Amino acid sequence: MGCKPSRRFSVRRLHTTMKKCANCGLDCSDETISCPACSTDTFVSATPQAFGHTISPAEARFWEQMTFRQFAIFIIRLQAIWFLFYAVDVATYLPSYFARLHETFASPDVRRAFVLALFRVLWHVAGAVVCIRYADRIVSWFVRDIIPKPPTISDDDKPAT
């Protein structure tokens, strides 16, 4: 029995019985003894029971319909949560800087630390906004150089009419 390569980002239906090559990741039928691509005989079960949980039919439909582009946009927007986490983390230090800033002889180092911490908070919030708002453009920018460009035909290469 043969294997079919995983070319699309999708989730198999719950009733499908397949196994995945542990070396190269090809989806193979359960009857396959060794992977035709890499000749290894080590397989990983791809059934939901092997992962220790099953998903609802509604969730399975969601993952079956999601394209790779939508998943990439989701991951970039998920990065925004990390930016906001770092902004909150740095913002927890601002009250201590602010308290020392009102002292009568506040040193330039305290002022500088306060300004840098405030800048880091604003920088992380701006990064989160950019990730949320422009995720589709960021994905397009990442794949721009991967997509082959059609060859351009110059005037010298055109056939004479």
Secondary structure, DSSP 4 states (H G I P E B T S, - for coil): --EE---S-----TT--EEEETTT--EEETT-SS-TTT----EEE-SHHHHT----HHHHHHHHH--HHHHHHHHHHHHHHHHHHHHHHHHTTHHHHHHHHTSTT--HHHHHHHHHHHHHHHHHHHHHHHHHHTHHHHHHHHHTTTSPPPPPPPTTTSPP-
